[in-house]
Amino acid sequence: MRVKNSVIVITGASSGIGRATALRCASRGASLVLASRGTKALEAVARECRKRGAKAVAVATDVTDPAAVENLAARAVAEFGRLDVWVNNAAVGAFGRLLDVPPADFQRVLDVNISGYVNGARAALARQTAQGSGVLVNVASVVGETPLPYSAAYSITKAAVRSLSVSLRSELALEGLSGVDVCTVLPATIDTPFYQHAANYTGRRARALPPVYTPERVARAIIKVIEHPRREIVAGGPVARLLVLQHRVTPKLVEGSVARQVDKKQLPRRKSAAVTPGNLHRSSESIRKGSVSGGWHGRRGTARRRFFTAAAVAGAVMAAGRLRGRQAY
């Protein structure tokens, strides 16, 4: 599968990872069908995609509505004749202790992040299996491997997304449908407006938990699995990949460390915030204009990490050189 000339549907396209992915796919020559609840921000990203030379259609969609998601898939086929790639990306979150998050809000997170992905998978796979080719990309999270305190609903959904992908791959394999791939992308902490948009019942202001990476990094990972399908890929630096691996070896140690970091850095007690349902029941554009970045300095942080990594590598090379020099004498 090549991104160029492919027909790609992206949910949650109005901001963050979805918006970054739409813009990158547009630059690569894809035909795009973009979905989110908010029409203004969605139309804005569609215009940006067209400026990059891509064909882009905006379809306001609530992914929890099966009929609306079916209409989204049908629109892609009506506009472009087929459906090559579907990116399940729309997601919401809620910060708070289990006992503090209202049941309706907890359920809403499950509905969007699990049922929304199921609806997308149904609509996409029905068409991709019929045409004999296609890629379904489910954007999950490293939180699906290492769940966080005060984020039970979100953590549950991201683990569920990983399970959904495994089940779908198994079904396709048993049916002998080798031309259709299901891939899972696990972003680390990403610099998006998610933390401003999420519901919050902690009384503390939510922040991105370092290290923070850019949405463009996830967009590149999504394009990578579209063009070279893989079962699962972590979108983030070595720290994120190491965290996933380490959790499988020493889960108690990792969970304790991560919990302390969340309590200290993601939800610092010195930063208060009003209780809010966030964008659970209304589009995020009514809270903040759609954007790729959330202002968490992901690009600057990435550049800093690259600098120190390069410096460390250079130091190691120099040290090895000196050691060889001494050994030569």
C-alpha positions in Angstrom: 0.0 0.0 0.0 1.3 3.4 -0.9 -0.1 6.6 0.7 0.0 8.4 -2.7 -3.3 8.1 -4.5 -4.8 6.0 -1.6 -8.2 6.8 -0.2 -7.8 7.4 3.5 -10.4 8.0 6.2 -9.2 9.6 9.5 -11.4 10.0 12.5 -10.6 12.6 15.1 -9.0 14.6 12.3 -9.7 18.1 13.6 -6.8 18.3 16.1 -3.8 16.6 17.5 -2.6 13.3 16.0 -5.5 13.1 13.6 -4.8 16.6 12.2 -1.1 15.9 11.9 -1.8 12.6 10.1 -4.2 14.3 7.7 -1.7 17.0 6.8 1.2 14.5 6.3 -1.0 12.2 4.2 -2.1 15.2 2.1 1.5 16.2 1.4 2.1 12.6 0.2 -0.8 12.8 -2.3 -3.6 10.9 -0.6 -7.3 11.4 -1.1 -8.8 12.1 2.3 -12.1 11.8 4.1 -11.8 13.5 7.4 -14.1 13.1 10.4 -14.7 14.7 13.8 -17.7 16.1 15.7 -16.7 19.8 15.3 -17.4 21.1 11.8 -15.4 24.4 11.9 -12.1 22.8 12.9 -12.7 19.9 10.5 -13.4 22.2 7.6 -10.2 24.1 8.5 -8.0 21.1 8.3 -9.7 20.0 5.0 -8.8 23.4 3.5 -5.2 22.9 4.7 -5.0 19.5 3.0 -6.4 21.0 -0.2 -3.7 23.7 -0.1 -1.2 20.9 -0.1 -2.6 19.5 -3.3 -4.8 16.8 -1.9 -8.4 16.0 -2.4 -10.1 16.3 1.0 -13.7 15.9 2.1 -14.9 16.8 5.6 -17.7 14.7 7.1 -19.0 15.7 10.6 -19.3 12.4 12.5 -20.0 11.1 16.0 -18.2 7.8 16.0 -20.5 6.4 18.7 -23.3 6.4 16.1 -23.1 3.3 13.9 -25.2 4.9 11.2 -23.1 8.0 11.1 -19.9 5.9 10.8 -21.5 3.8 8.0 -22.3 7.0 6.2 -18.7 8.1 6.6 -17.5 5.0 4.9 -20.1 5.2 2.2 -19.1 8.8 1.5 -15.5 7.7 0.9 -16.6 5.2 -1.7 -19.0 7.6 -3.3 -16.4 10.3 -3.6 -13.3 8.3 -4.6 -14.6 4.8 -5.6 -12.9 2.7 -2.8 -11.6 2.8 0.7 -8.0 1.9 1.1 -7.1 3.0 4.6 -9.1 3.7 7.8 -7.4 5.3 10.7 -9.4 4.9 14.0 -8.1 7.8 16.0 -11.0 9.7 17.7 -10.7 9.5 21.4 -11.7 11.3 24.6 -10.4 11.1 28.2 -11.4 11.7 31.8 -9.0 12.4 34.7 -10.2 11.4 38.2 -10.5 8.7 40.8 -12.9 5.9 39.8 -15.2 7.1 42.6 -15.2 10.7 41.5 -15.9 10.3 37.7 -19.7 10.3 37.1 -20.9 7.0 35.7 -22.3 8.7 32.6 -18.9 10.3 31.8 -17.0 7.1 32.5 -19.3 5.3 30.1 -18.9 8.1 27.5 -15.2 7.4 27.4 -15.8 3.7 26.8 -18.4 4.5 24.1 -16.1 6.8 22.1 -12.8 5.0 22.5 -14.1 1.4 22.2 -17.5 1.4 20.5 -16.3 4.2 18.1 -13.4 2.0 17.0 -15.6 -1.0 16.7 -18.0 1.0 14.5 -15.1 2.2 12.4 -13.7 -1.4 12.0 -17.0 -2.7 10.9 -17.5 0.0 8.3 -13.9 -0.2 7.0 -13.5 -4.0 6.9 -16.8 -4.6 5.2 -15.5 -2.6 2.2 -11.8 -3.6 2.4 -12.6 -7.3 2.5 -15.0 -6.9 -0.4 -12.3 -5.2 -2.5 -9.6 -7.6 -1.3 -7.2 -5.0 0.1 -6.9 -2.4 2.7 -5.3 -1.3 6.0 -7.1 -0.6 9.3 -5.0 1.4 11.7 -6.1 1.5 15.3 -4.4 4.2 17.3 -4.1 3.0 20.9 -1.5 4.1 23.5 1.3 2.9 25.6 -1.2 3.4 28.4 -2.8 0.2 27.0 0.3 -1.5 28.3 1.0 0.6 31.4 -2.3 1.9 32.7 -2.3 5.1 34.7 -3.9 6.1 38.0 -6.7 8.7 37.7 -7.2 7.6 34.1 -9.0 4.3 34.5 -11.6 4.7 31.7 -8.9 5.9 29.2 -6.5 3.1 30.2 -9.3 0.5 29.8 -10.1 1.6 26.4 -6.6 1.6 25.1 -6.0 -2.0 26.3 -9.3 -2.9 24.6 -8.2 -1.4 21.3 -5.1 -3.6 21.4 -7.3 -6.6 22.0 -9.7 -5.6 19.2 -6.8 -5.5 16.7 -5.6 -9.0 17.8 -9.0 -10.4 17.4 -9.5 -8.8 14.0 -6.2 -10.0 12.7 -7.0 -13.6 13.8 -10.4 -13.5 12.1 -8.9 -12.2 8.8 -6.2 -14.9 9.0 -8.7 -17.7 9.5 -10.7 -16.4 6.6 -7.6 -16.3 4.4 -7.9 -12.6 3.7 -4.2 -11.8 3.4 -4.7 -8.5 1.5 -6.3 -6.7 4.5 -4.0 -5.7 7.4 -4.9 -4.5 10.9 -2.2 -2.5 12.6 -2.0 -0.9 16.1 0.0 2.2 16.9 0.9 2.9 20.5 1.7 6.6 21.0 3.7 7.7 24.1 2.9 11.1 25.6 2.1 13.4 22.7 2.0 17.2 22.5 -1.7 17.6 21.6 -4.7 19.5 23.1 -5.9 16.3 24.7 -5.1 17.5 28.2 -7.0 20.7 27.8 -10.0 18.9 26.2 -10.3 16.0 28.7 -12.8 15.8 31.5 -11.2 16.5 34.8 -12.5 15.6 38.3 -9.2 15.8 40.2 -9.2 19.5 41.1 -5.7 19.5 39.6 -4.6 20.9 36.3 -3.7 18.1 33.9 -0.3 18.3 32.1 1.5 16.1 29.5 3.7 13.6 31.4 7.3 13.9 30.2 8.9 12.9 27.9 6.6 14.5 25.4 6.8 13.8 21.6 5.3 15.6 18.6 2.1 14.6 16.9 4.1 14.5 13.6 6.1 11.6 15.1 2.9 9.6 15.4 1.8 10.6 11.9 5.0 9.2 10.6 4.4 6.0 12.4 0.9 5.7 11.0 2.2 6.2 7.5 4.9 3.6 8.2 2.4 0.9 9.0 0.2 1.9 6.1 3.0 1.4 3.6 4.7 -1.5 5.5 2.0 -3.1 7.8 3.1 -4.3 11.2 1.1 -5.8 13.9 2.0 -3.2 16.5 4.4 -0.2 16.7 5.3 2.2 19.5 5.3 5.8 18.4 7.8 7.6 20.6 11.5 7.5 21.5 13.5 4.8 23.2 12.1 5.7 26.6 8.6 4.8 25.5 9.7 1.5 23.9 11.7 0.6 27.0 8.8 1.3 29.3 6.6 -1.1 27.4 9.3 -3.8 27.5 10.2 -3.2 31.1 6.5 -3.4 32.3 6.3 -6.9 30.9 9.4 -7.9 33.0 8.9 -5.9 36.2 5.3 -4.7 36.2 5.1 -3.8 39.9 8.2 -1.7 39.8 7.1 0.1 36.6 3.6 0.7 37.8 4.8 2.2 41.1 7.2 4.5 39.3 4.7 5.6 36.7 2.0 6.2 39.4 4.4 8.5 41.3 5.2 10.4 38.2 1.5 10.9 37.4 0.9 12.2 40.9 3.8 14.6 40.8 4.1 15.7 37.2 0.9 15.0 35.2 -1.5 16.2 38.0 0.7 18.4 40.2 -1.1 19.3 43.5 0.2 22.9 43.3 -1.8 23.5 40.1 -5.6 23.7 40.7 -8.3 23.4 38.1 -12.1 23.5 38.0 -14.1 20.4 37.6 -15.2 20.0 34.0 -16.7 17.3 31.6 -14.4 18.6 28.9 -15.2 17.5 25.4 -17.0 14.3 26.4 -20.5 15.5 25.4 -19.6 18.4 23.1 -17.0 19.0 20.3 -13.6 20.3 21.3 -13.8 23.3 19.0 -16.2 24.9 21.4 -13.5 24.6 24.0 -10.4 25.5 22.0 -9.8 26.0 18.3 -8.6 22.8 16.6 -4.8 22.5 16.4 -2.1 20.0 16.1 -0.1 21.0 19.2 -1.3 21.4 22.8 1.5 23.7 23.8 3.5 21.1 25.6 6.8 21.8 23.7 6.9 18.4 22.1 9.1 19.6 19.2 11.5 21.4 21.6 11.7 18.4 23.8 12.3 16.1 20.9 15.1 18.3 19.7 16.6 18.4 23.2 16.5 14.6 23.5 18.1 14.2 20.1 20.9 16.6 21.1 21.7 14.8 24.3 21.4 11.4 22.6 23.8 12.5 19.9 26.2 13.9 22.5 26.1 10.7 24.5 26.8 8.6 21.3 29.7 11.0 20.4 31.1 10.7 23.9 30.9 6.9 23.7 32.6 6.8 20.4 35.4 9.1 21.6 35.8 7.0 24.8 36.1 3.9 22.7 38.6 5.6 20.4 40.8 6.5 23.4 40.5 3.0 24.8 41.7 1.5 21.5 44.5 4.0 21.4 45.8 3.0 24.8 45.5 -0.7 23.9 47.6 -0.1 20.8 50.5 1.0 23.0 
